[in-house]
Amino acid sequence: MIGVDPSPTMLGYARRQPGAEAVTWIDGDAAAVEPAGDDTRVLVISAYRA
């Protein structure tokens, strides 16, 4: 699992949550997720609340 967020504050919060050690955290946006290059599927979900 990969978690991506452009906010260092939100990444810090996410990294402190239970199970966070199973996630690779990336500071950035969807463009920061590299294609796998094989038949692996990539799903990016944006949860933005104004």
QUIBEL-V828689 format. One line per field, one symbol per residue. ss: DSSP state (2 for helix, 1 for strand, 0 for the rest). psi: psi as a letter, one per 20 degrees, with the letter a starting at -180 (. if undefined). burial: # if it has 16 or more other C-alpha atoms within 10 Angstrom, else .. A space follows every 50 residues. Layout:
# QUIBEL-V828689
ss=???
psi=???
burial=???
This chain:
# QUIBEL-V828689
ss=01111002222222200002220111100222000000000000000000
psi=qppppiohghggghiiqpihijpoppobahiioqqhibjpqpppppnpp.
burial=..###.....#..##.........##........................
